């Protein structure tokens, strides 16, 4: 899903070639020299409605009217354009581009970059930090002003994203795709069934200003969890069913030996509240003596996911693996595999053990 390529030679020309394949979004930090090689592809990109975030690192002597006009044109079309000054030839030599939040192309080789998702996330955040300290180009700062935000950058298929906007000094305002004219400020809920680029266009006699937001649709949860219990009869771990999928609620007997497994289908930073930072795929084997709760946090380039698992311990009322706390028992049947493991109530098991001792 995520990829990283090291491209040390003619990096600007390779970025220009990759821009022709971009569908939704591009983030770039570049020198003026490399910017010149990609400027025409950037213009074509924003004319297609692709969202662009670009930081230009330039020496004072490189600031020309031509570059300023091109950057202004990009900004008017809805791109976020930033410039940051350079005063030394060695001040910055690392430049990179991120395409559709999935591909990273850099002129710098990163040692030990085995997890491309983590690397891409780190570079995306680094670019945001650099942009926050750079000078943003506002071509209509004295005219149209737009605030356009979404509450989520990624949502599940069929779920909604909340859009918010506030526009000043505009004679007309339109929201695409499909919403048409809107008021100068407002909110609306939009259901997401595919990757969607929202564009807010505002205009007056001085010109038109466009702001864009890209919302990605996620098909499934990027993190799966599974709980299994050790069966002494077969000497194997038996998977349990959750009582309330996908909320991962389980019930077991005290002193059961359990195995918690997790698997991430995307790249990112995964941690659990007590286990700390963990690998994207792994397991944790433990013996349970009281109720347990596990909280997983998975940070990807699209946002943060939180998944909880609750494990309740029971002594008397028990339906293996498919039980909510005792006050919530409903028509639940015991799994056959566990039925063989649980021969009678705990009291009956205790009596049989006493009888064996005194035989």
ZADO-1210 file (C-alpha; in nm, 4 decimals, padded with zeros to 6 digits):
<atoms>
<atom x="00.0000" y="00.0000" z="00.0000" code="UNK" pos="1"/>
<atom x="00.2794" y="00.2430" z="00.0922" code="UNK" pos="2"/>
<atom x="00.6011" y="00.2825" z="-00.1057" code="UNK" pos="3"/>
<atom x="00.9260" y="00.4781" z="-00.0824" code="UNK" pos="4"/>
<atom x="01.1753" y="00.5426" z="-00.3626" code="UNK" pos="5"/>
<atom x="01.5174" y="00.7009" z="-00.3412" code="UNK" pos="6"/>
<atom x="01.5850" y="00.9116" z="-00.6530" code="UNK" pos="7"/>
<atom x="01.9124" y="01.1098" z="-00.6281" code="UNK" pos="8"/>
<atom x="01.9478" y="01.2173" z="-00.9919" code="UNK" pos="9"/>
<atom x="01.7253" y="01.4762" z="-01.1637" code="UNK" pos="10"/>
<atom x="01.4737" y="01.4521" z="-00.8819" code="UNK" pos="11"/>
<atom x="01.2568" y="01.7402" z="-01.0085" code="UNK" pos="12"/>
<atom x="01.2033" y="01.5732" z="-01.3475" code="UNK" pos="13"/>
<atom x="01.0990" y="01.2478" z="-01.1797" code="UNK" pos="14"/>
<atom x="00.8517" y="01.4326" z="-00.9571" code="UNK" pos="15"/>
<atom x="00.7035" y="01.5931" z="-01.2690" code="UNK" pos="16"/>
<atom x="00.6593" y="01.2466" z="-01.4219" code="UNK" pos="17"/>
<atom x="00.4901" y="01.1125" z="-01.1079" code="UNK" pos="18"/>
<atom x="00.2555" y="01.4123" z="-01.0892" code="UNK" pos="19"/>
<atom x="00.0886" y="01.2930" z="-01.4090" code="UNK" pos="20"/>
<atom x="-00.0363" y="00.9869" z="-01.2184" code="UNK" pos="21"/>
<atom x="-00.1682" y="01.1660" z="-00.9079" code="UNK" pos="22"/>
<atom x="-00.5414" y="01.1312" z="-00.8461" code="UNK" pos="23"/>
<atom x="-00.6220" y="01.3406" z="-00.5394" code="UNK" pos="24"/>
<atom x="-00.3350" y="01.5037" z="-00.3513" code="UNK" pos="25"/>
<atom x="00.0351" y="01.5909" z="-00.3682" code="UNK" pos="26"/>
<atom x="00.2647" y="01.7300" z="-00.0953" code="UNK" pos="27"/>
<atom x="00.6037" y="01.8605" z="-00.2054" code="UNK" pos="28"/>
<atom x="00.9042" y="02.0359" z="-00.0563" code="UNK" pos="29"/>
<atom x="01.1457" y="02.1450" z="-00.3270" code="UNK" pos="30"/>
<atom x="01.4114" y="02.3877" z="-00.4416" code="UNK" pos="31"/>
<atom x="01.3420" y="02.6558" z="-00.7022" code="UNK" pos="32"/>
<atom x="01.5570" y="02.4730" z="-00.9585" code="UNK" pos="33"/>
<atom x="01.3519" y="02.1534" z="-00.9269" code="UNK" pos="34"/>
<atom x="01.0277" y="02.3529" z="-00.9104" code="UNK" pos="35"/>
<atom x="01.1011" y="02.4879" z="-01.2587" code="UNK" pos="36"/>
<atom x="01.1016" y="02.1298" z="-01.3923" code="UNK" pos="37"/>
<atom x="00.7569" y="02.0508" z="-01.2528" code="UNK" pos="38"/>
<atom x="00.5713" y="02.3836" z="-01.2726" code="UNK" pos="39"/>
<atom x="00.3747" y="02.3017" z="-01.5903" code="UNK" pos="40"/>
<atom x="00.2641" y="01.9646" z="-01.4497" code="UNK" pos="41"/>
<atom x="00.1601" y="02.1380" z="-01.1275" code="UNK" pos="42"/>
<atom x="-00.0613" y="02.3794" z="-01.3239" code="UNK" pos="43"/>
<atom x="-00.2229" y="02.0885" z="-01.5090" code="UNK" pos="44"/>
<atom x="-00.2697" y="01.9105" z="-01.1774" code="UNK" pos="45"/>
<atom x="-00.4611" y="02.1898" z="-01.0044" code="UNK" pos="46"/>
<atom x="-00.6695" y="02.2486" z="-01.3190" code="UNK" pos="47"/>
<atom x="-00.7862" y="01.8861" z="-01.2789" code="UNK" pos="48"/>
<atom x="-00.8962" y="01.9647" z="-00.9227" code="UNK" pos="49"/>
<atom x="-00.6099" y="01.7889" z="-00.7429" code="UNK" pos="50"/>
<atom x="-00.5180" y="01.9342" z="-00.4032" code="UNK" pos="51"/>
<atom x="-00.1577" y="02.0569" z="-00.3797" code="UNK" pos="52"/>
<atom x="00.0545" y="02.1533" z="-00.0807" code="UNK" pos="53"/>
<atom x="00.4000" y="02.2807" z="-00.1762" code="UNK" pos="54"/>
<atom x="00.6902" y="02.4411" z="00.0091" code="UNK" pos="55"/>
<atom x="00.9483" y="02.6272" z="-00.2042" code="UNK" pos="56"/>
<atom x="01.2944" y="02.6692" z="-00.0508" code="UNK" pos="57"/>
<atom x="01.4594" y="02.9638" z="-00.2212" code="UNK" pos="58"/>
<atom x="01.7479" y="03.2071" z="-00.1948" code="UNK" pos="59"/>
<atom x="01.6572" y="03.5787" z="-00.2044" code="UNK" pos="60"/>
<atom x="01.8242" y="03.6086" z="-00.5458" code="UNK" pos="61"/>
<atom x="01.5924" y="03.3384" z="-00.6871" code="UNK" pos="62"/>
<atom x="01.2738" y="03.5350" z="-00.6202" code="UNK" pos="63"/>
<atom x="01.1539" y="03.6396" z="-00.9664" code="UNK" pos="64"/>
<atom x="00.8274" y="03.7757" z="-01.1030" code="UNK" pos="65"/>
<atom x="00.7812" y="03.4607" z="-01.3119" code="UNK" pos="66"/>
<atom x="00.7998" y="03.2303" z="-01.0115" code="UNK" pos="67"/>
<atom x="00.5778" y="03.4595" z="-00.8079" code="UNK" pos="68"/>
<atom x="00.3091" y="03.4605" z="-01.0781" code="UNK" pos="69"/>
<atom x="00.3119" y="03.0807" z="-01.1096" code="UNK" pos="70"/>
<atom x="00.2917" y="03.0361" z="-00.7336" code="UNK" pos="71"/>
<atom x="00.0097" y="03.2892" z="-00.7183" code="UNK" pos="72"/>
<atom x="-00.1753" y="03.0992" z="-00.9889" code="UNK" pos="73"/>
<atom x="-00.1420" y="02.7770" z="-00.7898" code="UNK" pos="74"/>
<atom x="-00.2658" y="02.9489" z="-00.4744" code="UNK" pos="75"/>
<atom x="-00.5684" y="03.1013" z="-00.6487" code="UNK" pos="76"/>
<atom x="-00.6604" y="02.7531" z="-00.7740" code="UNK" pos="77"/>
<atom x="-00.6881" y="02.6241" z="-00.4173" code="UNK" pos="78"/>
<atom x="-00.3358" y="02.5040" z="-00.3424" code="UNK" pos="79"/>
<atom x="-00.1520" y="02.5751" z="-00.0182" code="UNK" pos="80"/>
<atom x="00.1714" y="02.7420" z="-00.1289" code="UNK" pos="81"/>
<atom x="00.4564" y="02.8299" z="00.1086" code="UNK" pos="82"/>
<atom x="00.8005" y="02.9815" z="00.0642" code="UNK" pos="83"/>
<atom x="01.0904" y="02.9569" z="00.3056" code="UNK" pos="84"/>
<atom x="01.4220" y="03.1405" z="00.2662" code="UNK" pos="85"/>
<atom x="01.7653" y="02.9804" z="00.2263" code="UNK" pos="86"/>
<atom x="02.0840" y="03.1645" z="00.3180" code="UNK" pos="87"/>
<atom x="02.3435" y="02.8876" z="00.2815" code="UNK" pos="88"/>
<atom x="02.4016" y="02.6301" z="00.0069" code="UNK" pos="89"/>
<atom x="02.4116" y="02.3499" z="00.2636" code="UNK" pos="90"/>
<atom x="02.1185" y="02.4756" z="00.4683" code="UNK" pos="91"/>
<atom x="01.8821" y="02.2258" z="00.3077" code="UNK" pos="92"/>
<atom x="01.9593" y="01.9481" z="00.0607" code="UNK" pos="93"/>
<atom x="01.6744" y="01.7047" z="00.1392" code="UNK" pos="94"/>
<atom x="01.3649" y="01.7329" z="-00.0794" code="UNK" pos="95"/>
<atom x="01.0740" y="01.4924" z="-00.1160" code="UNK" pos="96"/>
<atom x="00.7192" y="01.4512" z="-00.2476" code="UNK" pos="97"/>
<atom x="00.4211" y="01.2510" z="-00.1201" code="UNK" pos="98"/>
<atom x="00.1596" y="01.1401" z="-00.3730" code="UNK" pos="99"/>
<atom x="-00.1977" y="01.0492" z="-00.2706" code="UNK" pos="100"/>
<atom x="-00.0694" y="00.9815" z="00.0842" code="UNK" pos="101"/>
<atom x="00.0718" y="00.6505" z="-00.0361" code="UNK" pos="102"/>
<atom x="00.3967" y="00.7091" z="-00.2252" code="UNK" pos="103"/>
<atom x="00.7110" y="00.8873" z="-00.1049" code="UNK" pos="104"/>
<atom x="00.9795" y="01.0019" z="-00.3525" code="UNK" pos="105"/>
<atom x="01.2942" y="01.1544" z="-00.2008" code="UNK" pos="106"/>
<atom x="01.6360" y="01.2674" z="-00.3171" code="UNK" pos="107"/>
<atom x="01.7717" y="01.1401" z="00.0154" code="UNK" pos="108"/>
<atom x="01.8313" y="00.7770" z="00.1130" code="UNK" pos="109"/>
<atom x="01.6891" y="00.6872" z="00.4569" code="UNK" pos="110"/>
<atom x="01.8780" y="00.4058" z="00.6289" code="UNK" pos="111"/>
<atom x="01.6704" y="00.1380" z="00.7968" code="UNK" pos="112"/>
<atom x="01.3497" y="00.2557" z="00.6298" code="UNK" pos="113"/>
<atom x="01.1852" y="-00.0875" z="00.6332" code="UNK" pos="114"/>
<atom x="00.8421" y="00.0371" z="00.7388" code="UNK" pos="115"/>
<atom x="00.7437" y="00.2653" z="00.4515" code="UNK" pos="116"/>
<atom x="00.4170" y="00.3639" z="00.6197" code="UNK" pos="117"/>
<atom x="00.5933" y="00.4971" z="00.9276" code="UNK" pos="118"/>
<atom x="00.8471" y="00.6818" z="00.7118" code="UNK" pos="119"/>
<atom x="00.5722" y="00.8384" z="00.5007" code="UNK" pos="120"/>
<atom x="00.3834" y="00.9459" z="00.8132" code="UNK" pos="121"/>
<atom x="00.6974" y="01.1032" z="00.9611" code="UNK" pos="122"/>
<atom x="00.7752" y="01.2950" z="00.6404" code="UNK" pos="123"/>
<atom x="00.4159" y="01.4152" z="00.6077" code="UNK" pos="124"/>
<atom x="00.4264" y="01.5550" z="00.9608" code="UNK" pos="125"/>
<atom x="00.7705" y="01.7061" z="00.8973" code="UNK" pos="126"/>
<atom x="00.6405" y="01.8860" z="00.5883" code="UNK" pos="127"/>
<atom x="00.3453" y="02.0214" z="00.7885" code="UNK" pos="128"/>
<atom x="00.5885" y="02.1489" z="01.0535" code="UNK" pos="129"/>
<atom x="00.8077" y="02.3211" z="00.7930" code="UNK" pos="130"/>
<atom x="00.5004" y="02.4775" z="00.6305" code="UNK" pos="131"/>
<atom x="00.3793" y="02.6102" z="00.9664" code="UNK" pos="132"/>
<atom x="00.7015" y="02.8160" z="00.9956" code="UNK" pos="133"/>
<atom x="00.7084" y="02.9245" z="00.6303" code="UNK" pos="134"/>
<atom x="00.5441" y="03.2210" z="00.4596" code="UNK" pos="135"/>
<atom x="00.2089" y="03.1300" z="00.3077" code="UNK" pos="136"/>
<atom x="00.1170" y="03.2902" z="-00.0224" code="UNK" pos="137"/>
<atom x="-00.2264" y="03.4536" z="00.0023" code="UNK" pos="138"/>
<atom x="-00.3047" y="03.6046" z="-00.3380" code="UNK" pos="139"/>
<atom x="-00.6349" y="03.7510" z="-00.2212" code="UNK" pos="140"/>
<atom x="-00.5525" y="03.8200" z="00.1407" code="UNK" pos="141"/>
<atom x="-00.7052" y="04.1675" z="00.1127" code="UNK" pos="142"/>
<atom x="-01.0130" y="04.0304" z="-00.0663" code="UNK" pos="143"/>
<atom x="-01.1641" y="03.6838" z="-00.0273" code="UNK" pos="144"/>
<atom x="-01.0878" y="03.4898" z="00.2903" code="UNK" pos="145"/>
<atom x="-01.1830" y="03.1235" z="00.3291" code="UNK" pos="146"/>
<atom x="-01.1791" y="02.8799" z="00.6192" code="UNK" pos="147"/>
<atom x="-01.2688" y="02.5295" z="00.5017" code="UNK" pos="148"/>
<atom x="-01.2325" y="02.2238" z="00.7283" code="UNK" pos="149"/>
<atom x="-01.3475" y="01.8642" z="00.7731" code="UNK" pos="150"/>
<atom x="-01.3737" y="01.6802" z="01.1040" code="UNK" pos="151"/>
<atom x="-01.2057" y="01.3666" z="00.9593" code="UNK" pos="152"/>
<atom x="-00.9493" y="01.2964" z="00.6880" code="UNK" pos="153"/>
<atom x="-01.0628" y="00.9344" z="00.6454" code="UNK" pos="154"/>
<atom x="-01.3972" y="00.7628" z="00.7124" code="UNK" pos="155"/>
<atom x="-01.5442" y="00.4177" z="00.6602" code="UNK" pos="156"/>
<atom x="-01.7557" y="00.3511" z="00.3541" code="UNK" pos="157"/>
<atom x="-02.1072" y="00.4883" z="00.3978" code="UNK" pos="158"/>
<atom x="-02.0183" y="00.6964" z="00.7043" code="UNK" pos="159"/>
<atom x="-02.0394" y="01.0750" z="00.7127" code="UNK" pos="160"/>
<atom x="-01.7857" y="01.3538" z="00.7328" code="UNK" pos="161"/>
<atom x="-01.8764" y="01.6939" z="00.8732" code="UNK" pos="162"/>
<atom x="-01.7714" y="01.9933" z="00.6627" code="UNK" pos="163"/>
<atom x="-01.7413" y="02.3468" z="00.7979" code="UNK" pos="164"/>
<atom x="-01.6702" y="02.6700" z="00.6094" code="UNK" pos="165"/>
<atom x="-01.6616" y="03.0434" z="00.6667" code="UNK" pos="166"/>
<atom x="-01.6063" y="03.2880" z="00.3772" code="UNK" pos="167"/>
<atom x="-01.5645" y="03.6657" z="00.3785" code="UNK" pos="168"/>
<atom x="-01.5736" y="03.9244" z="00.0999" code="UNK" pos="169"/>
<atom x="-01.7223" y="03.6926" z="-00.1649" code="UNK" pos="170"/>
<atom x="-02.0134" y="03.7600" z="-00.4001" code="UNK" pos="171"/>
<atom x="-02.0798" y="03.3924" z="-00.4722" code="UNK" pos="172"/>
<atom x="-01.9796" y="03.0640" z="-00.3064" code="UNK" pos="173"/>
<atom x="-02.0128" y="02.7112" z="-00.4455" code="UNK" pos="174"/>
<atom x="-01.9337" y="02.3733" z="-00.2948" code="UNK" pos="175"/>
<atom x="-01.8445" y="02.0752" z="-00.5109" code="UNK" pos="176"/>
<atom x="-01.9061" y="01.7988" z="-00.5812" code="UNK" pos="177"/>
<atom x="-02.2776" y="01.8389" z="-00.6223" code="UNK" pos="178"/>
<atom x="-02.3818" y="02.0852" z="-00.3528" code="UNK" pos="179"/>
<atom x="-02.3894" y="02.4012" z="-00.5639" code="UNK" pos="180"/>
<atom x="-02.4357" y="02.7501" z="-00.4133" code="UNK" pos="181"/>
<atom x="-02.4039" y="02.7709" z="-00.0334" code="UNK" pos="182"/>
<atom x="-02.4211" y="03.0430" z="00.2313" code="UNK" pos="183"/>
<atom x="-02.1133" y="03.2361" z="00.3407" code="UNK" pos="184"/>
<atom x="-02.0802" y="03.0139" z="00.6476" code="UNK" pos="185"/>
<atom x="-02.2262" y="02.6807" z="00.7404" code="UNK" pos="186"/>
<atom x="-02.1847" y="02.3110" z="00.8065" code="UNK" pos="187"/>
<atom x="-02.3141" y="02.0005" z="00.6366" code="UNK" pos="188"/>
<atom x="-02.2802" y="01.6252" z="00.6617" code="UNK" pos="189"/>
<atom x="-02.1638" y="01.4348" z="00.3533" code="UNK" pos="190"/>
<atom x="-02.1729" y="01.0557" z="00.3194" code="UNK" pos="191"/>
<atom x="-01.8560" y="00.9026" z="00.1757" code="UNK" pos="192"/>
<atom x="-01.8714" y="00.6104" z="-00.0693" code="UNK" pos="193"/>
<atom x="-01.5415" y="00.6756" z="-00.2481" code="UNK" pos="194"/>
<atom x="-01.2321" y="00.8934" z="-00.2173" code="UNK" pos="195"/>
<atom x="-01.3719" y="01.2466" z="-00.2454" code="UNK" pos="196"/>
<atom x="-01.2190" y="01.5866" z="-00.3144" code="UNK" pos="197"/>
<atom x="-01.4371" y="01.8707" z="-00.1840" code="UNK" pos="198"/>
<atom x="-01.3795" y="02.2135" z="-00.3415" code="UNK" pos="199"/>
<atom x="-01.5145" y="02.5395" z="-00.2042" code="UNK" pos="200"/>
<atom x="-01.5065" y="02.8133" z="-00.4705" code="UNK" pos="201"/>
<atom x="-01.5647" y="03.1770" z="-00.3833" code="UNK" pos="202"/>
<atom x="-01.5521" y="03.4754" z="-00.6155" code="UNK" pos="203"/>
<atom x="-01.5988" y="03.8499" z="-00.6479" code="UNK" pos="204"/>
<atom x="-01.5006" y="04.1194" z="-00.8958" code="UNK" pos="205"/>
<atom x="-01.1324" y="04.0716" z="-00.8117" code="UNK" pos="206"/>
<atom x="-01.1239" y="03.7036" z="-00.9011" code="UNK" pos="207"/>
<atom x="-01.1922" y="03.3522" z="-00.7754" code="UNK" pos="208"/>
<atom x="-01.0376" y="03.1668" z="-00.4818" code="UNK" pos="209"/>
<atom x="-01.0677" y="02.7893" z="-00.4315" code="UNK" pos="210"/>
<atom x="-00.9968" y="02.5774" z="-00.1233" code="UNK" pos="211"/>
<atom x="-00.9902" y="02.1981" z="-00.1363" code="UNK" pos="212"/>
<atom x="-01.0277" y="01.9132" z="00.1130" code="UNK" pos="213"/>
<atom x="-00.9489" y="01.5496" z="00.0369" code="UNK" pos="214"/>
<atom x="-01.1383" y="01.2799" z="00.2316" code="UNK" pos="215"/>
<atom x="-01.0323" y="00.9177" z="00.1847" code="UNK" pos="216"/>
<atom x="-01.2709" y="00.6259" z="00.2190" code="UNK" pos="217"/>
<atom x="-01.1442" y="00.3290" z="00.4171" code="UNK" pos="218"/>
<atom x="-01.2934" y="-00.0084" z="00.3305" code="UNK" pos="219"/>
<atom x="-01.2371" y="-00.1910" z="00.6584" code="UNK" pos="220"/>
<atom x="-01.0746" y="-00.1356" z="00.9939" code="UNK" pos="221"/>
<atom x="-00.6958" y="-00.1436" z="00.9482" code="UNK" pos="222"/>
<atom x="-00.6565" y="-00.3316" z="01.2790" code="UNK" pos="223"/>
<atom x="-00.7930" y="-00.6794" z="01.3581" code="UNK" pos="224"/>
<atom x="-00.7949" y="-00.8399" z="01.7053" code="UNK" pos="225"/>
<atom x="-00.8488" y="-01.2022" z="01.8093" code="UNK" pos="226"/>
<atom x="-00.8692" y="-01.3672" z="02.1518" code="UNK" pos="227"/>
<atom x="-00.8099" y="-01.7423" z="02.2030" code="UNK" pos="228"/>
<atom x="-00.8211" y="-01.9646" z="02.5112" code="UNK" pos="229"/>
<atom x="-00.5916" y="-02.2594" z="02.5824" code="UNK" pos="230"/>
<atom x="-00.7732" y="-02.5942" z="02.5843" code="UNK" pos="231"/>
<atom x="-00.5979" y="-02.8437" z="02.8113" code="UNK" pos="232"/>
<atom x="-00.7718" y="-03.1376" z="02.6432" code="UNK" pos="233"/>
<atom x="-00.6264" y="-03.0635" z="02.2988" code="UNK" pos="234"/>
<atom x="-00.3255" y="-02.8570" z="02.4134" code="UNK" pos="235"/>
<atom x="-00.4236" y="-02.5923" z="02.1599" code="UNK" pos="236"/>
<atom x="-00.5534" y="-02.2352" z="02.1642" code="UNK" pos="237"/>
<atom x="-00.9183" y="-02.2124" z="02.0545" code="UNK" pos="238"/>
<atom x="-01.0436" y="-01.8827" z="01.9030" code="UNK" pos="239"/>
<atom x="-01.3332" y="-01.7217" z="02.0884" code="UNK" pos="240"/>
<atom x="-01.6251" y="-01.5296" z="01.9460" code="UNK" pos="241"/>
<atom x="-01.6936" y="-01.1768" z="02.0605" code="UNK" pos="242"/>
<atom x="-02.0276" y="-01.1145" z="02.2278" code="UNK" pos="243"/>
<atom x="-02.0615" y="-00.7812" z="02.0515" code="UNK" pos="244"/>
<atom x="-01.8588" y="-00.7756" z="01.7313" code="UNK" pos="245"/>
<atom x="-01.6771" y="-00.5551" z="01.6397" code="UNK" pos="246"/>
<atom x="-01.6497" y="-00.4242" z="01.9970" code="UNK" pos="247"/>
<atom x="-01.4413" y="-00.7234" z="02.1140" code="UNK" pos="248"/>
<atom x="-01.6229" y="-00.8179" z="02.4346" code="UNK" pos="249"/>
<atom x="-01.5358" y="-01.1624" z="02.5759" code="UNK" pos="250"/>
<atom x="-01.5988" y="-01.3709" z="02.8879" code="UNK" pos="251"/>
<atom x="-01.3728" y="-01.6445" z="03.0244" code="UNK" pos="252"/>
<atom x="-01.3150" y="-01.8306" z="03.3488" code="UNK" pos="253"/>
<atom x="-01.0701" y="-01.7085" z="03.6059" code="UNK" pos="254"/>
<atom x="-00.7197" y="-01.8518" z="03.5618" code="UNK" pos="255"/>
<atom x="-00.7773" y="-01.9247" z="03.1912" code="UNK" pos="256"/>
<atom x="-00.4664" y="-01.8955" z="02.9776" code="UNK" pos="257"/>
<atom x="-00.5379" y="-01.6561" z="02.6907" code="UNK" pos="258"/>
<atom x="-00.3670" y="-01.5457" z="02.3716" code="UNK" pos="259"/>
<atom x="-00.4380" y="-01.1988" z="02.2318" code="UNK" pos="260"/>
<atom x="-00.3378" y="-01.1549" z="01.8669" code="UNK" pos="261"/>
<atom x="-00.3355" y="-00.8389" z="01.6567" code="UNK" pos="262"/>
<atom x="-00.2719" y="-00.7636" z="01.2912" code="UNK" pos="263"/>
<atom x="-00.2525" y="-00.4293" z="01.1088" code="UNK" pos="264"/>
<atom x="-00.3429" y="-00.4234" z="00.7399" code="UNK" pos="265"/>
<atom x="-00.1838" y="-00.0809" z="00.6853" code="UNK" pos="266"/>
<atom x="00.1432" y="00.0802" z="00.7894" code="UNK" pos="267"/>
<atom x="00.1613" y="00.3122" z="01.0865" code="UNK" pos="268"/>
<atom x="00.2511" y="00.3437" z="01.4552" code="UNK" pos="269"/>
<atom x="00.0795" y="00.0865" z="01.6777" code="UNK" pos="270"/>
<atom x="00.0688" y="00.0865" z="02.0573" code="UNK" pos="271"/>
<atom x="-00.1320" y="-00.0633" z="02.3430" code="UNK" pos="272"/>
<atom x="-00.1987" y="00.1214" z="02.6695" code="UNK" pos="273"/>
<atom x="-00.0009" y="-00.1243" z="02.8865" code="UNK" pos="274"/>
<atom x="00.2171" y="-00.3055" z="02.6346" code="UNK" pos="275"/>
<atom x="00.3530" y="00.0188" z="02.4891" code="UNK" pos="276"/>
<atom x="00.4786" y="00.0387" z="02.1298" code="UNK" pos="277"/>
<atom x="00.4281" y="-00.2914" z="01.9480" code="UNK" pos="278"/>
<atom x="00.4904" y="-00.4405" z="01.6051" code="UNK" pos="279"/>
<atom x="00.2124" y="-00.4302" z="01.3456" code="UNK" pos="280"/>
<atom x="00.1613" y="-00.8068" z="01.3875" code="UNK" pos="281"/>
<atom x="00.2069" y="-00.9902" z="01.7151" code="UNK" pos="282"/>
<atom x="00.0589" y="-01.1683" z="02.0148" code="UNK" pos="283"/>
<atom x="00.0420" y="-01.1483" z="02.3946" code="UNK" pos="284"/>
<atom x="-00.0098" y="-01.4633" z="02.6052" code="UNK" pos="285"/>
<atom x="-00.1286" y="-01.4202" z="02.9630" code="UNK" pos="286"/>
<atom x="-00.3298" y="-01.5818" z="03.2433" code="UNK" pos="287"/>
<atom x="-00.6383" y="-01.3939" z="03.3521" code="UNK" pos="288"/>
<atom x="-00.7498" y="-01.3556" z="03.7162" code="UNK" pos="289"/>
<atom x="-00.9682" y="-01.0456" z="03.6919" code="UNK" pos="290"/>
<atom x="-01.1464" y="-00.8328" z="03.4312" code="UNK" pos="291"/>
<atom x="-00.9074" y="-00.6917" z="03.1728" code="UNK" pos="292"/>
<atom x="-00.9278" y="-00.4134" z="02.9152" code="UNK" pos="293"/>
<atom x="-00.6876" y="-00.3543" z="02.6285" code="UNK" pos="294"/>
<atom x="-00.6773" y="-00.0279" z="02.4317" code="UNK" pos="295"/>
<atom x="-00.4953" y="-00.0233" z="02.0982" code="UNK" pos="296"/>
<atom x="-00.4051" y="00.3031" z="01.9224" code="UNK" pos="297"/>
<atom x="-00.3044" y="00.2895" z="01.5571" code="UNK" pos="298"/>
<atom x="-00.1759" y="00.6084" z="01.3902" code="UNK" pos="299"/>
<atom x="-00.1641" y="00.6091" z="01.0103" code="UNK" pos="300"/>
<atom x="-00.1191" y="00.8805" z="00.7513" code="UNK" pos="301"/>
<atom x="-00.4985" y="00.9222" z="00.7416" code="UNK" pos="302"/>
<atom x="-00.5753" y="00.9471" z="01.1070" code="UNK" pos="303"/>
<atom x="-00.5896" y="00.7713" z="01.4415" code="UNK" pos="304"/>
<atom x="-00.7793" y="00.4489" z="01.5117" code="UNK" pos="305"/>
<atom x="-00.8640" y="00.3221" z="01.8597" code="UNK" pos="306"/>
<atom x="-00.9764" y="-00.0362" z="01.9247" code="UNK" pos="307"/>
<atom x="-01.0758" y="-00.1758" z="02.2648" code="UNK" pos="308"/>
<atom x="-01.0971" y="-00.5324" z="02.3903" code="UNK" pos="309"/>
<atom x="-01.2791" y="-00.6166" z="02.7157" code="UNK" pos="310"/>
<atom x="-01.2293" y="-00.9524" z="02.8887" code="UNK" pos="311"/>
<atom x="-01.4648" y="-01.0427" z="03.1759" code="UNK" pos="312"/>
<atom x="-01.3942" y="-01.3227" z="03.4207" code="UNK" pos="313"/>
<atom x="-01.6780" y="-01.5498" z="03.5432" code="UNK" pos="314"/>
<atom x="-01.7059" y="-01.8296" z="03.7985" code="UNK" pos="315"/>
<atom x="-02.0598" y="-01.9663" z="03.7797" code="UNK" pos="316"/>
<atom x="-02.2583" y="-01.8264" z="03.4897" code="UNK" pos="317"/>
<atom x="-02.0612" y="-01.9164" z="03.1803" code="UNK" pos="318"/>
<atom x="-02.1105" y="-01.9561" z="02.8046" code="UNK" pos="319"/>
<atom x="-01.7684" y="-01.9933" z="02.6590" code="UNK" pos="320"/>
<atom x="-01.6381" y="-01.6931" z="02.4776" code="UNK" pos="321"/>
<atom x="-01.9774" y="-01.5447" z="02.3943" code="UNK" pos="322"/>
<atom x="-02.0743" y="-01.3650" z="02.7127" code="UNK" pos="323"/>
<atom x="-02.1180" y="-01.0042" z="02.8132" code="UNK" pos="324"/>
<atom x="-02.0994" y="-00.9211" z="03.1894" code="UNK" pos="325"/>
<atom x="-02.3458" y="-01.1308" z="03.3899" code="UNK" pos="326"/>
<atom x="-02.6234" y="-00.8728" z="03.3957" code="UNK" pos="327"/>
<atom x="-02.6387" y="-00.8789" z="03.0145" code="UNK" pos="328"/>
<atom x="-02.6751" y="-01.2545" z="02.9426" code="UNK" pos="329"/>
<atom x="-02.8999" y="-01.3315" z="02.6450" code="UNK" pos="330"/>
<atom x="-02.9710" y="-01.6487" z="02.4377" code="UNK" pos="331"/>
<atom x="-02.6076" y="-01.7481" z="02.4114" code="UNK" pos="332"/>
<atom x="-02.4913" y="-02.1031" z="02.3413" code="UNK" pos="333"/>
<atom x="-02.1600" y="-02.2556" z="02.4308" code="UNK" pos="334"/>
<atom x="-01.9110" y="-02.3351" z="02.1580" code="UNK" pos="335"/>
<atom x="-01.8755" y="-02.7163" z="02.1121" code="UNK" pos="336"/>
<atom x="-01.4979" y="-02.7011" z="02.1419" code="UNK" pos="337"/>
<atom x="-01.5235" y="-02.5315" z="02.4800" code="UNK" pos="338"/>
<atom x="-01.8095" y="-02.7563" z="02.5949" code="UNK" pos="339"/>
<atom x="-01.5703" y="-03.0497" z="02.5895" code="UNK" pos="340"/>
<atom x="-01.3270" y="-02.8452" z="02.7910" code="UNK" pos="341"/>
<atom x="-01.5893" y="-02.7410" z="03.0501" code="UNK" pos="342"/>
<atom x="-01.7265" y="-03.0714" z="03.1855" code="UNK" pos="343"/>
<atom x="-01.9873" y="-02.9550" z="03.4298" code="UNK" pos="344"/>
<atom x="-01.9925" y="-02.6612" z="03.6674" code="UNK" pos="345"/>
<atom x="-01.6895" y="-02.5553" z="03.8667" code="UNK" pos="346"/>
<atom x="-01.8509" y="-02.7069" z="04.1762" code="UNK" pos="347"/>
<atom x="-01.8843" y="-03.0441" z="03.9992" code="UNK" pos="348"/>
<atom x="-01.5239" y="-03.0228" z="03.8838" code="UNK" pos="349"/>
<atom x="-01.4202" y="-02.9538" z="04.2442" code="UNK" pos="350"/>
<atom x="-01.6145" y="-03.2578" z="04.3740" code="UNK" pos="351"/>
<atom x="-01.4590" y="-03.4845" z="04.1116" code="UNK" pos="352"/>
<atom x="-01.1122" y="-03.3633" z="04.2106" code="UNK" pos="353"/>
<atom x="-01.1812" y="-03.4411" z="04.5812" code="UNK" pos="354"/>
<atom x="-01.3084" y="-03.7858" z="04.4912" code="UNK" pos="355"/>
<atom x="-00.9895" y="-03.8626" z="04.2985" code="UNK" pos="356"/>
<atom x="-00.7760" y="-03.7624" z="04.5970" code="UNK" pos="357"/>
<atom x="-00.9563" y="-03.9988" z="04.8348" code="UNK" pos="358"/>
<atom x="-00.9788" y="-04.3010" z="04.6003" code="UNK" pos="359"/>
</atoms>
